[in-house]
C-alpha cells in the first residue's frame, strides 16, 4: 500500500480540531481561544515530538511506522473504524480486531481519563496492562513497559518471584489457582495456536507450580471482591476492584477503591505524594 499524504494530513488535522482538551483528560485554560487541540498537545498524547507530528499534518516527513500510527490512533482517541482508516492512509494494512487488539476504545479512554485521582488500569484478557492512571502506577508501578511474554501478569507471577511482592502472602495460593483457572478457560475459548495457548505452553515448560495447577483442570474461579495489596511504603491496602468490560476488544478497565473512613482510604490519599514504587 502507498501512503496518501494529502488524505493523511487532512484526516489528522480534522480529528485534532474536533477534539477538546476535556475529551482527552487535559485541563482547559481560562485564556484558551482556539478550537480543538494544539499540535503540541496531540504530539504529547501520541508520545512523539511536535516536529514529527507537525510534518505529518503538512504532508511532509517519512512514512510513519505501524508503531507510530498505533500511537497516533490511541492519542487521538480514534474508533476502530477510524483507526483502520488511518492505517490505510499511512500505507499500512490495519491490524486484526478482537482479543489480540491493543487499541483502547474512545469510550473506555474517556472513562479512564476522568479517574486521575483513583488507581485504575486497562488490561487485556491475558492481563497485559495497556494504560494506567497516575495513581495506578503509584500502586503497582509502571506495568506497561514489559514485552511479550513478560507483559502478561500471569507469566510474571509464575516465573518471577518479585511479581508476588505486591500481594499479601496469604493470597498467593489463591492467585495461582485463579491464574491457572483463567488460563484453562481462555485457551479453550481461543483455541490451539492462539496467544493464550502459546502463553500456557511457555508456562507449562517453565513453572512446576503452573503444571500442577493446570493438570487439576479447575475452572470457574473468579477474583475476590477485595484485593489485598502490600505497598513497599504504605503497607497493606484492602481495595475493592470494580470492572468495566469492553466485549468487542476483550479488554477490562479495573478501578480500585477503598471504603471511606478506613485506614486504606487514608493511605490512598498518600499515593499521589509517594509516587510509583521501585520495582524491577
Backbone bond lengths (Angstrom), bond angles and torsions (degrees), N, CA, C in turn:
res aa  C-N    CA-C-N  psi(-1)  N-CA   C-N-CA  omega(-1)  CA-C   N-CA-C  phi
1 X - - - 1.461 - - 1.530 109.90 -
2 X 1.344 116.01 148.49 1.459 122.66 -177.45 1.526 109.45 -107.31
3 X 1.317 116.47 139.11 1.454 121.06 179.76 1.532 110.48 -66.10
4 X 1.319 116.14 135.77 1.467 122.90 174.09 1.525 106.46 -101.42
5 X 1.323 117.56 91.12 1.461 121.23 -172.65 1.526 111.94 -64.43
6 X 1.317 116.47 -40.88 1.467 119.56 -178.65 1.529 110.00 -67.15
7 X 1.329 115.92 -48.53 1.464 119.59 179.45 1.509 112.34 -62.35
8 X 1.347 116.76 -39.93 1.465 120.98 178.79 1.515 110.86 -63.01
9 X 1.335 116.54 -45.98 1.463 120.64 -178.87 1.523 111.09 -62.68
10 X 1.314 117.33 -43.51 1.461 121.04 -178.46 1.519 111.35 -67.27
11 X 1.331 116.45 -40.50 1.462 120.25 -179.63 1.518 110.81 -64.96
12 X 1.331 116.63 -45.18 1.464 119.90 179.16 1.520 111.12 -61.92
13 X 1.308 116.34 -43.10 1.463 120.30 -178.79 1.533 111.33 -63.72
14 X 1.325 116.41 -44.17 1.465 119.93 -179.78 1.518 111.73 -64.55
15 X 1.317 116.23 -41.79 1.455 119.22 -179.87 1.529 110.57 -66.83
16 X 1.316 117.57 -41.28 1.471 120.91 178.99 1.520 110.54 -62.22
17 X 1.323 117.04 -42.99 1.460 121.07 -177.67 1.526 112.55 -71.26
18 X 1.342 117.06 -21.32 1.468 120.09 -178.71 1.523 112.66 -84.53
19 X 1.333 116.81 -15.49 1.461 120.41 -178.17 1.520 111.20 -91.01
20 X 1.327 115.57 144.07 1.455 122.15 174.36 1.529 109.61 -108.64
21 X 1.328 118.39 155.40 1.473 119.74 -177.88 1.529 113.23 -51.33
22 X 1.343 116.07 -43.37 1.458 119.09 -177.77 1.524 112.66 -67.74
23 X 1.343 118.18 -18.51 1.463 121.49 177.65 1.514 111.84 -69.09
24 X 1.317 117.29 -24.38 1.470 121.32 -174.54 1.521 111.84 -121.03
25 X 1.323 117.36 19.96 1.453 121.50 175.61 1.504 115.32 81.04
26 X 1.349 118.51 15.88 1.458 121.81 177.39 1.527 110.37 -97.93
27 X 1.316 116.14 159.19 1.459 121.55 179.90 1.525 109.27 -95.46
28 X 1.318 116.25 130.71 1.457 120.50 178.73 1.531 109.78 -82.10
29 X 1.318 116.81 120.47 1.457 120.53 178.71 1.523 111.78 -72.40
30 X 1.324 115.88 154.53 1.463 120.37 -177.57 1.530 112.33 -64.63
31 X 1.324 117.52 -29.50 1.462 120.49 -176.00 1.525 112.40 -96.96
32 X 1.297 117.90 10.81 1.456 120.90 -178.55 1.531 110.11 -68.11
33 X 1.324 116.75 127.01 1.461 120.94 -176.19 1.521 113.34 -118.10
34 X 1.326 117.93 -14.57 1.456 119.72 -176.99 1.520 110.56 -88.60
35 X 1.332 116.02 154.15 1.455 121.71 172.54 1.524 108.79 -89.65
36 X 1.316 116.00 142.68 1.451 119.55 179.69 1.515 112.71 81.14
37 X 1.327 115.72 -167.40 1.455 122.10 -178.54 1.525 110.92 -97.83
38 X 1.313 115.74 154.64 1.466 120.49 173.08 1.531 108.90 -80.55
39 X 1.328 115.53 157.90 1.460 119.52 179.67 1.527 111.02 -60.68
40 X 1.338 116.75 -39.59 1.460 118.46 -178.75 1.534 111.86 -66.93
41 X 1.331 116.38 -29.66 1.465 119.78 177.43 1.528 110.34 -69.71
42 X 1.327 116.90 -43.73 1.459 120.56 177.87 1.522 110.25 -63.92
43 X 1.325 116.84 -43.49 1.465 120.23 179.41 1.527 111.08 -58.16
44 X 1.322 117.40 -41.90 1.458 121.22 178.46 1.520 111.17 -64.31
45 X 1.337 116.50 -42.62 1.465 120.68 178.72 1.527 111.34 -63.46
46 X 1.328 115.92 -31.46 1.464 121.39 -177.48 1.527 112.83 -92.68
47 X 1.349 117.53 1.17 1.468 122.85 178.14 1.534 111.72 59.44
48 X 1.320 115.49 48.88 1.458 120.88 176.67 1.516 108.87 -145.49
49 X 1.331 116.85 168.65 1.456 120.08 -178.92 1.528 110.47 -73.48
50 X 1.343 115.17 152.23 1.456 120.14 177.12 1.521 110.86 -62.61
51 X 1.326 117.02 -37.75 1.464 120.71 179.74 1.520 111.17 -62.10
52 X 1.339 117.16 -42.41 1.468 120.23 -179.53 1.521 110.50 -63.64
53 X 1.350 116.07 -47.76 1.462 118.71 -179.07 1.526 111.23 -64.84
54 X 1.319 117.34 -41.44 1.461 121.10 -178.65 1.521 111.51 -60.90
55 X 1.328 117.19 -37.37 1.457 119.86 179.17 1.523 111.48 -64.70
56 X 1.329 117.80 -33.69 1.460 120.21 177.00 1.531 111.22 -64.58
57 X 1.338 116.50 -41.01 1.462 120.04 178.68 1.530 111.92 -70.52
58 X 1.319 116.45 -17.85 1.464 120.83 -179.63 1.528 112.15 -103.65
59 X 1.354 115.05 15.22 1.461 121.40 174.89 1.527 112.00 65.14
60 X 1.329 116.47 32.67 1.452 120.99 -176.97 1.526 110.05 -128.22
61 X 1.321 115.35 177.24 1.458 121.23 175.56 1.517 112.25 85.97
62 X 1.349 116.44 173.28 1.473 121.30 -179.67 1.522 111.44 -72.58
63 X 1.305 115.59 164.89 1.466 119.81 175.62 1.529 109.05 -65.07
64 X 1.331 118.48 125.13 1.475 120.22 -179.16 1.522 111.37 -66.74
65 X 1.310 115.63 144.21 1.462 121.38 178.58 1.523 110.07 -73.72
66 X 1.324 116.10 169.02 1.462 119.79 176.94 1.522 111.11 -63.64
67 X 1.351 116.76 -32.88 1.466 119.60 178.07 1.520 110.83 -65.71
68 X 1.330 116.62 -40.64 1.456 120.75 177.83 1.529 111.01 -64.96
69 X 1.326 116.65 -42.48 1.462 120.55 179.71 1.527 110.70 -63.81
70 X 1.329 116.49 -39.81 1.466 119.62 177.38 1.519 110.98 -61.93
71 X 1.337 117.45 -40.93 1.468 121.26 178.71 1.520 111.16 -65.87
72 X 1.332 116.67 -40.56 1.467 119.84 178.99 1.519 110.56 -65.84
73 X 1.323 116.97 -43.82 1.460 120.94 -179.86 1.519 111.35 -59.49
74 X 1.342 116.22 -40.51 1.460 119.41 179.46 1.514 111.33 -73.48
75 X 1.343 116.68 -41.14 1.461 120.15 -179.34 1.511 113.00 -64.10
76 X 1.325 117.49 -34.79 1.470 121.99 179.47 1.525 112.48 -87.55
77 X 1.322 117.46 4.26 1.467 122.71 178.07 1.531 111.38 56.45
78 X 1.328 116.63 47.58 1.456 120.80 -177.86 1.526 111.19 -77.87
79 X 1.332 115.42 148.61 1.456 120.29 170.69 1.523 108.38 -73.84
80 X 1.328 117.20 172.60 1.460 119.97 179.63 1.523 111.54 -62.90
81 X 1.333 117.58 -40.39 1.462 120.06 178.10 1.526 110.71 -64.21
82 X 1.325 117.02 -41.80 1.463 120.88 178.11 1.528 110.72 -66.38
83 X 1.323 116.47 -39.42 1.460 120.11 177.85 1.521 111.06 -60.29
84 X 1.345 116.59 -46.67 1.465 120.50 -179.59 1.529 110.73 -63.17
85 X 1.331 116.59 -39.13 1.462 121.03 177.55 1.527 110.50 -62.05
86 X 1.321 116.72 -41.66 1.464 121.44 179.06 1.526 111.00 -62.43
87 X 1.312 117.00 -43.52 1.463 119.92 178.26 1.522 111.12 -58.49
88 X 1.321 116.94 -44.38 1.467 120.34 -177.53 1.526 110.81 -67.88
89 X 1.327 117.17 -39.39 1.462 119.46 176.85 1.523 111.05 -60.52
90 X 1.326 116.20 -35.16 1.473 120.80 -178.73 1.522 112.71 -83.00
91 X 1.344 116.75 0.69 1.456 120.46 177.49 1.502 114.71 85.17
92 X 1.342 117.66 25.96 1.464 121.98 -179.36 1.524 110.65 -125.09
93 X 1.312 115.98 153.15 1.455 121.61 173.51 1.528 108.95 -78.77
94 X 1.332 118.56 129.15 1.470 120.22 -179.49 1.524 111.34 -61.61
95 X 1.326 117.42 146.31 1.472 119.93 176.91 1.513 110.67 -70.16
96 X 1.317 115.24 163.11 1.465 120.63 -179.84 1.526 110.44 -67.04
97 X 1.298 114.98 148.87 1.464 120.42 174.89 1.517 109.83 -90.57
98 X 1.325 115.27 168.92 1.452 118.96 175.12 1.505 113.87 107.42
99 X 1.341 115.00 -150.89 1.470 121.15 -169.71 1.519 112.92 -62.70
100 X 1.334 118.42 -29.38 1.464 120.55 -177.58 1.526 112.64 -87.21
101 X 1.321 118.13 -4.21 1.456 120.99 -177.63 1.524 110.86 -73.74
102 X 1.327 116.00 140.97 1.464 121.38 176.70 1.521 111.66 -106.84
103 X 1.329 117.07 7.08 1.461 120.90 -179.35 1.526 109.33 -81.38
104 X 1.332 116.54 119.47 1.462 121.61 -179.52 1.530 109.02 -85.16
105 X 1.324 117.00 134.42 1.457 120.62 -177.46 1.526 110.52 -65.33
106 X 1.359 117.29 150.78 1.474 119.93 178.68 1.520 113.06 -57.38
107 X 1.330 116.75 -38.28 1.461 119.45 -179.80 1.510 112.67 -62.45
108 X 1.333 116.62 -44.54 1.457 119.90 179.34 1.520 110.95 -67.30
109 X 1.338 116.73 -37.11 1.461 119.72 176.99 1.526 111.20 -63.03
110 X 1.339 116.68 -39.89 1.470 119.05 179.86 1.527 110.82 -63.17
111 X 1.325 116.60 -38.68 1.465 119.76 177.20 1.530 109.87 -65.21
112 X 1.338 116.34 -46.73 1.462 120.62 -178.69 1.523 111.42 -61.61
113 X 1.338 117.49 -40.11 1.467 121.18 -179.20 1.525 112.15 -62.33
114 X 1.321 117.27 -23.53 1.470 121.18 -178.42 1.524 112.47 -93.79
115 X 1.311 116.51 8.23 1.463 121.11 -179.44 1.525 111.24 -111.64
116 X 1.318 116.26 36.49 1.462 120.18 -175.99 1.525 113.18 -64.42
117 X 1.341 117.92 -19.92 1.464 120.84 -179.31 1.524 112.15 -104.49
118 X 1.350 116.21 18.69 1.462 120.86 -176.80 1.530 110.14 -138.25
119 X 1.329 118.79 138.04 1.463 119.48 172.80 1.531 110.06 -63.91
120 X 1.313 117.29 124.35 1.460 121.70 -179.68 1.516 109.15 -156.76
121 X 1.332 116.19 156.07 1.459 121.30 178.94 1.521 109.69 -156.05
122 X 1.338 115.47 153.16 1.454 122.12 172.91 1.517 107.47 -105.56
123 X 1.342 116.78 126.35 1.453 121.10 -177.49 1.521 109.99 -128.68
124 X 1.337 115.73 155.64 1.452 121.63 175.04 1.528 109.31 -83.14
125 X 1.336 115.09 175.77 1.466 118.42 178.86 1.526 111.79 -66.65
126 X 1.344 117.57 -16.94 1.458 121.34 176.86 1.526 112.24 -93.41
127 X 1.337 116.76 6.01 1.458 119.39 179.26 1.504 114.01 78.59
128 X 1.338 117.77 25.29 1.467 122.04 175.79 1.525 108.54 -88.20
129 X 1.312 118.01 122.44 1.453 121.73 -179.54 1.523 110.00 -77.31
130 X 1.344 116.22 121.86 1.459 121.57 179.53 1.521 111.99 -95.56
131 X 1.314 116.62 -35.66 1.466 119.85 -179.79 1.523 109.10 -158.59
132 X 1.341 115.57 147.31 1.461 121.88 179.35 1.521 110.07 -130.67
133 X 1.320 115.96 153.00 1.453 120.40 169.17 1.531 107.78 -79.32
134 X 1.333 117.77 163.32 1.471 119.09 177.47 1.527 113.22 -54.26
135 X 1.340 117.33 -41.10 1.462 119.23 178.73 1.522 111.55 -72.80
136 X 1.342 116.74 -25.56 1.456 119.35 173.88 1.521 110.81 -63.26
137 X 1.333 116.19 -43.39 1.465 120.28 176.82 1.522 110.87 -66.45
138 X 1.342 116.35 -35.93 1.461 119.32 178.82 1.528 111.63 -66.43
139 X 1.327 116.49 -28.22 1.462 120.32 -179.00 1.531 111.85 -80.54
140 X 1.318 117.24 -48.76 1.465 120.69 -171.12 1.519 114.05 -113.51
141 X 1.345 117.73 -4.42 1.452 119.81 -170.21 1.518 109.55 84.86
142 X 1.323 116.65 169.53 1.462 121.32 179.06 1.523 108.97 -76.98
143 X 1.324 117.00 108.28 1.466 121.32 -178.56 1.523 111.76 -106.36
144 X 1.328 117.63 17.51 1.461 121.03 179.59 1.526 112.65 -94.54
145 X 1.327 118.29 -10.88 1.462 120.85 -170.16 1.519 114.09 -90.66
146 X 1.340 117.86 -5.26 1.461 120.08 -178.38 1.527 110.65 -71.29
147 X 1.337 116.01 157.77 1.460 122.08 173.73 1.532 108.83 -113.20
148 X 1.318 115.98 163.18 1.464 121.52 -177.70 1.538 110.14 -60.89
149 X 1.345 118.61 138.57 1.459 128.02 -0.06 1.528 113.82 -92.33
150 X 1.349 116.97 -0.62 1.471 119.65 -179.01 1.522 112.66 -62.37
151 X 1.345 117.38 -18.61 1.463 119.71 178.03 1.528 111.60 -59.98
152 X 1.315 117.01 -29.01 1.464 121.56 -179.54 1.527 109.40 -79.84
153 X 1.322 115.61 123.95 1.459 118.81 -176.36 1.520 111.12 -62.90
154 X 1.345 117.36 -35.76 1.464 119.85 179.61 1.524 110.96 -62.35
155 X 1.318 117.31 -36.04 1.463 119.89 178.42 1.526 110.27 -65.36
156 X 1.330 116.18 -45.75 1.461 119.08 178.75 1.525 110.63 -64.43
157 X 1.323 116.89 -35.84 1.465 121.14 -178.64 1.531 111.39 -59.30
158 X 1.319 116.56 -42.39 1.461 120.32 -175.76 1.526 113.93 -91.23
159 X 1.328 118.82 -10.41 1.465 120.39 -176.13 1.520 114.05 -120.13
160 X 1.335 117.93 -13.02 1.467 120.97 -177.05 1.529 109.09 -133.60
161 X 1.328 118.58 106.52 1.470 121.24 -178.95 1.524 113.44 -54.35
162 X 1.339 117.67 -28.40 1.461 120.29 -178.34 1.522 111.72 -63.99
163 X 1.338 118.02 -25.35 1.459 121.24 -178.83 1.521 111.88 -65.02
164 X 1.334 116.85 -22.97 1.464 120.22 -175.73 1.518 113.00 -88.50
165 X 1.321 117.27 -8.93 1.452 119.86 -175.80 1.519 112.65 -64.11
166 X 1.320 117.69 -22.74 1.458 121.15 -177.38 1.521 112.53 -78.41
167 X 1.328 117.39 -13.77 1.455 121.46 -177.89 1.525 110.38 -108.92
168 X 1.331 116.15 145.57 1.462 120.77 177.17 1.525 109.43 -59.86
169 X 1.336 118.75 138.26 1.476 121.64 -175.87 1.528 113.36 -53.79
170 X 1.324 117.21 -35.91 1.464 119.40 -178.85 1.531 112.71 -69.91
171 X 1.340 117.43 -9.58 1.454 121.18 178.49 1.524 112.48 -93.75
172 X 1.325 117.98 -11.00 1.464 120.91 -171.73 1.522 113.40 -61.44
173 X 1.317 116.87 -44.67 1.460 120.19 -177.25 1.533 110.91 -61.60
174 X 1.327 116.03 -45.77 1.470 119.28 179.89 1.524 111.07 -65.41
175 X 1.340 116.81 -40.83 1.465 119.52 -179.68 1.525 110.59 -61.67
176 X 1.305 117.78 -39.93 1.461 120.89 178.51 1.524 110.66 -62.56
177 X 1.320 116.66 -45.06 1.474 119.98 177.66 1.523 110.86 -63.57
178 X 1.331 116.50 -38.72 1.459 120.95 -179.77 1.530 111.03 -62.93
179 X 1.334 117.00 -45.26 1.462 120.50 -179.56 1.529 111.13 -64.75
180 X 1.330 116.85 -42.12 1.463 120.02 179.77 1.525 111.11 -66.02
181 X 1.329 116.87 -40.90 1.458 121.38 178.07 1.521 111.19 -62.02
182 X 1.332 116.17 -45.93 1.467 120.48 179.27 1.524 110.46 -63.37
183 X 1.333 117.04 -39.68 1.463 120.46 179.02 1.524 110.83 -61.16
184 X 1.335 116.93 -43.21 1.462 121.42 178.29 1.536 110.42 -57.85
185 X 1.306 116.30 -47.63 1.462 120.80 -176.79 1.521 111.93 -65.27
186 X 1.325 116.56 -45.18 1.455 120.25 -173.87 1.530 111.62 -73.90
187 X 1.336 117.82 -33.51 1.461 120.33 175.80 1.519 110.19 -65.22
188 X 1.326 117.32 -41.36 1.461 120.88 177.09 1.523 111.15 -63.37
189 X 1.339 115.86 -38.19 1.462 120.53 -178.47 1.521 111.88 -70.42
190 X 1.340 117.56 -42.26 1.469 121.29 -175.13 1.521 113.13 -89.66
191 X 1.313 117.69 -26.68 1.446 120.38 174.12 1.521 114.90 91.66
192 X 1.345 115.86 171.37 1.475 121.20 179.53 1.524 111.06 -61.08
193 X 1.333 115.62 145.62 1.450 120.44 178.72 1.507 114.85 84.28
194 X 1.325 118.04 -10.52 1.460 121.81 179.44 1.524 110.03 -75.74
195 X 1.337 116.69 166.89 1.467 120.27 177.64 1.528 111.15 -61.75
196 X 1.352 119.89 -40.75 1.464 118.44 175.63 1.531 112.51 -59.15
197 X 1.340 116.60 -38.59 1.467 119.51 178.78 1.523 110.65 -66.49
198 X 1.334 117.38 -39.27 1.460 121.12 177.41 1.521 110.92 -63.02
199 X 1.349 115.88 -41.50 1.459 120.09 178.90 1.525 110.91 -62.74
200 X 1.330 116.43 -44.70 1.467 120.48 179.78 1.522 110.86 -61.60
201 X 1.337 117.76 -40.65 1.464 121.26 179.49 1.524 111.10 -62.22
202 X 1.337 116.56 -41.45 1.461 119.95 179.09 1.518 111.19 -65.34
203 X 1.333 116.87 -41.35 1.459 119.91 -179.63 1.524 111.61 -69.44
204 X 1.328 117.07 -36.76 1.461 120.28 176.90 1.529 110.77 -61.75
205 X 1.311 116.23 -32.20 1.463 120.87 -179.78 1.514 112.33 -78.74
206 X 1.343 117.57 -31.34 1.461 120.03 -168.22 1.532 114.98 -110.96
207 X 1.340 118.32 -8.54 1.464 119.29 -176.11 1.525 110.72 -133.60
208 X 1.331 115.66 115.35 1.464 120.26 176.73 1.527 110.73 -65.57
209 X 1.340 116.82 -38.38 1.463 120.18 178.65 1.519 110.72 -60.90
210 X 1.335 116.84 -44.03 1.464 119.46 179.80 1.528 110.52 -64.64
211 X 1.341 118.41 -40.33 1.467 121.05 179.02 1.527 110.73 -59.85
212 X 1.335 116.48 -42.17 1.468 120.16 -179.94 1.522 111.16 -63.44
213 X 1.326 116.39 -45.53 1.459 120.22 -179.31 1.526 111.53 -69.75
214 X 1.327 116.53 -36.84 1.469 121.12 179.71 1.531 110.50 -61.37
215 X 1.320 116.31 -40.48 1.457 121.11 -178.00 1.523 112.78 -68.62
216 X 1.336 116.91 -15.64 1.467 119.98 179.09 1.527 112.54 -80.23
217 X 1.340 117.68 -13.91 1.473 122.45 177.16 1.530 112.54 55.05
218 X 1.311 116.54 35.81 1.462 120.46 178.98 1.525 109.65 -80.73
219 X 1.334 117.03 125.99 1.465 122.16 178.09 1.531 108.97 -131.40
220 X 1.324 115.44 163.97 1.458 120.02 175.43 1.513 114.99 91.98
221 X 1.335 118.63 -0.31 1.463 119.76 176.73 1.527 109.48 -69.96
222 X 1.315 116.77 143.02 1.451 121.72 178.20 1.529 109.91 -129.38
223 X 1.331 117.67 151.91 1.475 119.67 -179.34 1.517 111.49 -58.74
224 X 1.315 115.62 147.11 1.457 120.54 175.97 1.518 110.00 -70.98
225 X 1.324 115.47 154.53 1.464 120.43 -176.52 1.521 112.09 -61.94
226 X 1.332 116.57 -35.00 1.466 121.52 -179.14 1.521 109.38 -113.44
227 X 1.336 115.90 126.25 1.455 121.66 175.38 1.532 108.84 -98.47
228 X 1.315 116.78 136.90 1.459 122.04 -177.25 1.518 108.61 -110.63
229 X 1.332 116.36 102.07 1.460 122.95 179.39 1.531 109.97 -94.89
230 X 1.325 115.82 152.36 1.464 121.44 173.86 1.525 107.20 -119.95
231 X 1.329 115.41 101.32 1.455 120.77 179.87 1.527 109.41 -81.33
232 X 1.343 118.48 139.37 1.472 119.86 -175.68 1.516 114.60 -61.81
233 X 1.324 118.35 -21.10 1.463 120.63 -179.62 1.525 113.14 -115.22
234 X 1.325 117.53 -31.06 1.463 120.84 -176.30 1.520 112.83 -96.69
235 X 1.314 117.19 -12.51 1.456 119.34 -179.60 1.519 112.14 80.85
236 X 1.325 116.34 -147.00 1.464 122.46 -174.13 1.527 111.61 -73.48
237 X 1.343 115.60 131.65 1.461 122.26 173.41 1.523 108.43 -127.48
238 X 1.323 117.09 126.27 1.465 122.30 178.06 1.526 108.05 -104.34
239 X 1.331 115.72 109.10 1.458 121.37 -171.14 1.521 111.56 -121.23
240 X 1.321 115.24 135.67 1.460 121.04 170.56 1.527 108.71 -78.91
241 X 1.320 116.72 141.88 1.465 121.16 -179.09 1.518 109.61 -119.00
242 X 1.340 115.93 112.94 1.454 121.57 174.41 1.524 108.94 -96.73
243 X 1.333 116.68 142.75 1.459 121.88 -174.34 1.517 111.02 -122.69
244 X 1.332 115.23 130.61 1.469 122.12 172.84 1.515 106.97 -113.69
245 X 1.331 117.87 121.89 1.457 122.99 -174.33 1.518 111.07 -102.67
246 X 1.334 115.85 133.96 1.457 122.60 170.09 1.529 106.86 -103.85
247 X 1.349 118.67 97.28 1.468 120.09 -174.20 1.520 113.79 -66.14
248 X 1.337 117.75 -25.68 1.459 120.58 -179.84 1.526 111.06 -67.39
249 X 1.320 117.24 -33.56 1.454 122.01 -175.56 1.532 112.67 -110.43
250 X 1.324 117.56 -3.39 1.465 121.48 -176.70 1.519 111.03 55.58
251 X 1.321 116.04 39.15 1.458 122.15 177.88 1.529 109.81 -114.12
252 X 1.332 115.63 155.08 1.461 121.23 -178.91 1.517 110.06 -129.18
253 X 1.321 115.16 138.76 1.458 121.55 170.22 1.518 106.88 -99.48
254 X 1.329 116.71 116.96 1.460 122.54 179.98 1.520 108.84 -103.23
255 X 1.329 116.07 125.23 1.463 121.78 -178.51 1.526 108.37 -120.87
256 X 1.332 116.15 124.51 1.463 121.49 -176.38 1.525 110.16 -104.37
257 X 1.318 116.62 124.86 1.456 121.59 -178.83 1.527 109.72 -131.43
258 X 1.331 114.91 160.60 1.464 121.30 178.66 1.530 108.77 -123.76
259 X 1.311 115.95 151.12 1.465 121.27 177.99 1.522 109.19 -68.26
260 X 1.348 118.14 125.37 1.474 120.19 179.84 1.528 111.56 -56.20
261 X 1.322 115.14 140.11 1.455 120.77 178.42 1.510 114.48 90.78
262 X 1.346 117.12 -9.16 1.459 120.00 179.36 1.523 110.81 -87.27
263 X 1.328 115.52 167.48 1.458 120.23 178.43 1.533 110.89 -63.33
264 X 1.345 116.10 -38.30 1.468 119.54 178.72 1.512 111.11 -63.68
265 X 1.317 117.53 -37.15 1.469 121.05 178.80 1.528 110.33 -60.66
266 X 1.314 116.28 -41.43 1.458 120.30 178.56 1.536 110.72 -67.13
267 X 1.323 116.55 -38.27 1.461 120.02 -179.73 1.525 111.67 -65.88
268 X 1.338 116.67 -34.19 1.459 119.53 178.87 1.525 111.66 -61.28
269 X 1.321 116.24 -31.64 1.461 119.54 179.44 1.528 111.27 -66.42
270 X 1.351 117.21 -22.22 1.464 121.39 -179.41 1.528 113.14 -88.01
271 X 1.325 116.83 -14.49 1.459 120.21 -175.09 1.527 112.52 -59.83
272 X 1.331 115.94 -42.29 1.471 119.29 -177.85 1.521 111.17 -63.76
273 X 1.332 116.70 -29.71 1.463 120.62 -179.99 1.522 110.60 -78.52
274 X 1.327 116.49 -40.52 1.458 121.53 -176.07 1.524 111.06 -73.28
275 X 1.346 116.59 -40.36 1.451 120.47 -178.96 1.513 112.26 84.95
276 X 1.335 115.18 -171.05 1.462 120.71 -174.71 1.520 110.43 -71.29
277 X 1.348 116.94 140.19 1.459 120.00 176.45 1.515 110.47 -70.71
278 X 1.312 115.84 156.46 1.461 121.16 178.32 1.516 109.15 -83.77
279 X 1.358 115.44 113.82 1.463 119.97 -179.34 1.518 108.95 -135.30
280 X 1.309 115.38 151.66 1.438 120.20 -179.29 1.519 109.79 -71.12
